[in-house]
Amino acid sequence: MTALRVLLALSERGSTTAAAESLHMSQSAVSKQLLTLEGILGAKVFHRQQTGLMPSELGKIYIEQARIAVKAMEDAAFRAARLQADPHRLRLKVLPIFGDRWLLPRIADFNQRYPEIEIQHTTFSATHSPEQPDATFHFGPDPLPGTDTLRMFGQDVFLVCAPAYLERLEGAETIEDFARGTFFEHPGTPLHWAHLAEWHGRPDLQPRNIVRFEYYTLVLRAIILGQGLALVPPQLIENELASGQLVNAGGLSYKSPCSYWFSVPSDRKPSAALVIFRKWLLTQL
């Protein structure tokens, strides 16, 4: 690995002096590593020119592969280090709508109780990143594979709207009445009118108008502004229901196969911070 790092530093810096400075090695040590590598390969990997060291054809091949090898070993070292969990830091993968609507209003209580624990909230959207969360909040019908999972909520789904919109529907009470309205949904979230209609024995019933937003936050914003109806787990709109800003339209609801889950990798010993957080989470459900 030292020889590969020297190879990369020489290709980037163009001289043994500059490479030695970037690697915090002596110039003679860099030269020795280069000679050792060329001895193993049986050919020159650099040609000396007035402008500096230039890779040979063989050197170009090994430089390209050295970048891959060094990156792979760095990633492996990072992942191995992550197995030794930091007892004072907790990295959570959080769905934005869940974080905004349910976790954020409660997390101040955790921070007050356990100020020594640092929590990092992220979406971990880089799929090939070596950095992995300590725990994940996700929404779906099944637990994540390879995890120890806590089912939280989400199976009870309400049809909701603003009181002003309910008045516009002029005394609507049944699912047939509400089909005359405008229905908002997020195509990536499995909370659709068809599920409500099927639950109430009307799989053929379609709303007059369906508006789809790419972000679920816009769905909630639209119904709060009195523009239509949507299907929402009540835990995401607790304040709005309590204040009367939103109401359960006609008392209509259905049981969804999906839930919010809290998942912890089963192949990793949980840190002290994770154990504390999970116990606290149970008090919030």
C-alpha positions in Angstrom: 0.0 0.0 0.0 2.9 2.4 0.7 4.2 1.8 -2.8 0.8 2.4 -4.3 0.5 5.7 -2.4 3.9 6.7 -3.6 2.9 5.9 -7.2 -0.2 8.1 -6.9 1.7 10.9 -5.3 4.4 10.9 -8.0 1.7 10.9 -10.7 0.0 13.9 -9.1 3.0 15.9 -8.0 5.5 15.1 -10.8 8.6 14.8 -8.7 10.0 12.8 -5.8 10.6 16.0 -3.7 6.9 17.1 -4.0 5.6 13.6 -3.5 7.7 13.2 -0.4 6.3 16.4 1.1 2.7 15.4 0.4 3.3 11.9 2.0 5.4 13.3 4.9 8.2 10.9 3.9 11.9 11.6 3.0 12.8 11.9 -0.6 15.1 8.8 -0.4 12.2 6.8 1.1 10.0 7.8 -1.9 12.7 6.9 -4.3 13.2 3.5 -2.6 9.5 2.7 -2.8 9.5 3.6 -6.6 12.6 1.4 -7.2 11.0 -1.5 -5.3 7.8 -1.2 -7.3 9.6 -1.0 -10.6 11.7 -4.0 -9.6 8.5 -6.0 -8.9 7.0 -4.9 -12.3 10.2 -5.4 -14.2 9.8 -2.1 -16.1 9.8 1.7 -15.6 6.6 3.3 -14.5 7.8 6.9 -15.0 10.0 8.6 -17.6 12.1 11.6 -16.5 11.5 14.7 -18.5 12.3 18.4 -18.1 8.8 19.1 -17.0 9.0 16.3 -14.4 8.0 12.6 -14.1 5.7 11.4 -16.8 4.0 8.0 -16.5 5.0 5.3 -19.0 2.3 3.2 -20.7 2.8 0.6 -17.9 2.6 3.4 -15.3 -0.7 4.7 -16.7 -2.2 1.2 -16.2 -1.0 0.9 -12.6 -1.9 4.4 -11.6 -5.5 3.9 -12.7 -5.7 0.6 -10.8 -3.8 2.0 -7.8 -6.5 4.7 -7.3 -9.2 2.0 -7.2 -7.1 -0.2 -4.8 -6.2 2.6 -2.4 -9.8 3.9 -2.3 -11.1 0.4 -1.7 -8.7 -0.1 1.2 -9.6 3.3 2.7 -13.2 2.4 2.5 -12.6 -1.0 4.1 -10.6 0.6 6.9 -13.4 3.2 7.5 -16.1 0.5 7.6 -14.0 -1.6 10.0 -13.5 1.4 12.2 -17.3 1.9 12.2 -17.8 -1.5 13.8 -16.3 0.0 16.9 -19.3 2.3 17.6 -18.7 5.7 19.1 -20.7 5.6 22.4 -21.4 9.3 22.2 -22.4 9.7 18.6 -25.5 8.4 16.8 -26.1 8.7 13.0 -29.7 8.3 12.0 -31.1 7.9 8.5 -34.3 9.8 8.5 -37.1 10.3 6.0 -37.5 14.1 5.5 -41.3 14.1 6.1 -41.0 11.8 9.2 -38.1 13.9 10.6 -40.0 17.2 10.0 -43.4 16.0 11.2 -42.8 13.5 14.0 -39.1 13.3 15.1 -38.2 17.0 15.2 -40.9 18.1 17.6 -39.7 15.3 20.0 -36.0 15.4 19.7 -35.5 18.4 22.0 -36.7 16.2 24.8 -33.9 13.6 24.0 -31.3 16.3 23.7 -32.3 17.7 27.1 -32.2 14.3 28.7 -28.9 13.1 27.1 -26.8 16.2 26.1 -23.7 14.1 26.0 -25.0 12.2 22.9 -24.5 13.8 19.5 -27.2 13.0 17.0 -26.6 13.4 13.2 -29.7 13.3 11.0 -29.1 12.5 7.3 -30.7 10.8 4.3 -27.5 9.0 3.4 -28.5 9.4 -0.2 -25.0 8.4 -1.6 -25.7 4.7 -2.2 -22.0 3.7 -2.6 -20.8 5.6 0.4 -18.8 3.6 2.9 -20.4 5.6 5.7 -23.4 3.8 7.1 -26.1 4.9 9.6 -26.4 3.4 13.1 -30.1 3.1 12.6 -32.7 3.9 10.0 -36.3 5.2 10.0 -38.2 3.9 6.9 -41.7 3.5 5.6 -43.0 0.4 3.9 -44.8 -2.9 4.3 -41.8 -4.9 5.6 -38.8 -4.5 7.9 -35.4 -3.9 6.2 -33.6 -7.3 5.7 -30.7 -7.9 8.1 -32.0 -5.6 10.8 -33.6 -5.8 14.3 -36.8 -3.7 13.7 -39.3 -1.8 15.8 -42.7 -1.2 14.2 -43.7 2.3 15.1 -47.0 3.5 13.5 -48.5 4.3 10.1 -51.1 1.5 9.7 -54.0 3.7 10.6 -54.5 6.2 7.8 -57.1 9.0 7.9 -58.8 10.9 5.1 -58.2 14.5 6.1 -58.9 18.0 4.9 -59.3 21.6 6.3 -62.7 22.5 7.8 -63.1 25.2 5.1 -62.8 22.6 2.4 -65.3 20.3 4.1 -67.8 23.2 4.0 -67.2 23.6 0.3 -68.3 19.9 -0.2 -71.6 20.9 1.4 -72.3 18.3 4.0 -70.2 15.5 2.6 -70.2 12.4 4.8 -69.7 9.3 2.7 -66.8 8.1 0.6 -69.1 8.8 -2.5 -69.5 12.4 -1.3 -65.8 12.9 -0.9 -65.1 11.5 -4.4 -66.6 14.7 -5.6 -63.6 16.6 -4.3 -59.9 17.1 -5.2 -57.6 14.4 -3.8 -53.8 15.0 -3.3 -51.2 12.3 -3.2 -47.5 11.6 -3.6 -46.9 8.9 -6.1 -43.9 7.5 -4.2 -45.8 7.0 -1.0 -48.2 4.0 -0.9 -51.1 6.1 0.5 -53.5 6.3 -2.4 -57.3 6.8 -2.9 -57.6 3.3 -4.4 -56.6 1.8 -1.1 -59.3 3.7 0.8 -61.9 2.9 -1.8 -61.1 -0.8 -1.8 -61.2 -0.9 2.1 -64.7 0.6 2.0 -66.0 -1.8 -0.7 -65.9 0.7 -3.6 -62.8 -0.3 -5.6 -64.4 1.2 -8.7 -64.9 4.6 -7.2 -62.6 7.4 -8.5 -62.3 11.0 -7.2 -63.3 13.8 -9.5 -59.7 15.1 -9.5 -56.3 13.7 -8.4 -53.3 16.0 -8.0 -49.9 14.5 -7.5 -46.9 16.2 -5.9 -43.4 14.9 -6.0 -42.9 15.9 -2.3 -45.3 14.7 0.4 -44.7 18.0 2.3 -46.6 19.7 -0.6 -49.5 17.3 -0.2 -49.8 18.3 3.5 -49.3 22.0 2.6 -52.1 21.8 0.0 -54.7 20.3 2.4 -53.8 22.7 5.3 -54.4 25.5 2.8 -57.9 24.1 2.2 -57.3 22.9 -1.4 -58.5 19.3 -1.1 -58.2 15.9 0.6 -55.4 13.5 1.4 -54.6 10.3 3.2 -52.3 10.8 6.1 -51.2 8.8 9.2 -52.6 10.9 12.1 -49.2 10.9 13.9 -47.8 13.2 11.1 -50.5 15.8 11.7 -51.0 15.7 15.4 -50.9 19.4 16.0 -53.2 20.2 13.1 -55.8 17.7 14.2 -55.6 18.9 17.8 -56.0 22.5 16.8 -58.8 21.8 14.3 -56.7 23.0 11.4 -57.4 19.6 9.8 -60.2 17.2 10.4 -60.8 13.5 9.7 -63.2 13.9 6.7 -66.4 11.8 7.5 -64.4 9.8 10.0 -63.1 7.8 7.0 -59.9 5.7 7.4 -58.4 2.4 6.4 -55.7 0.0 7.6 -52.5 0.2 5.5 -50.1 -2.7 5.2 -47.3 -0.1 5.5 -45.7 1.3 8.7 -42.9 3.5 9.9 -40.1 1.3 11.2 -37.0 1.9 13.3 -34.3 -0.6 12.1 -30.9 -1.4 13.5 -28.3 -3.6 11.7 -28.3 -7.0 13.3 -24.7 -7.8 12.4 -23.4 -4.9 14.6 -23.3 -4.5 18.3 -25.3 -1.4 19.2 -23.5 1.4 20.8 -24.5 2.8 24.2 -26.0 5.8 22.5 -28.1 3.6 20.3 -29.4 1.6 23.2 -30.4 4.8 25.1 -32.0 6.2 22.0 -34.1 3.1 21.4 -35.4 3.1 25.0 -36.3 6.8 24.7 -38.1 6.1 21.4 -40.3 3.6 23.1 -41.5 6.2 25.5 -42.6 8.4 22.6 -44.9 5.7 21.0 
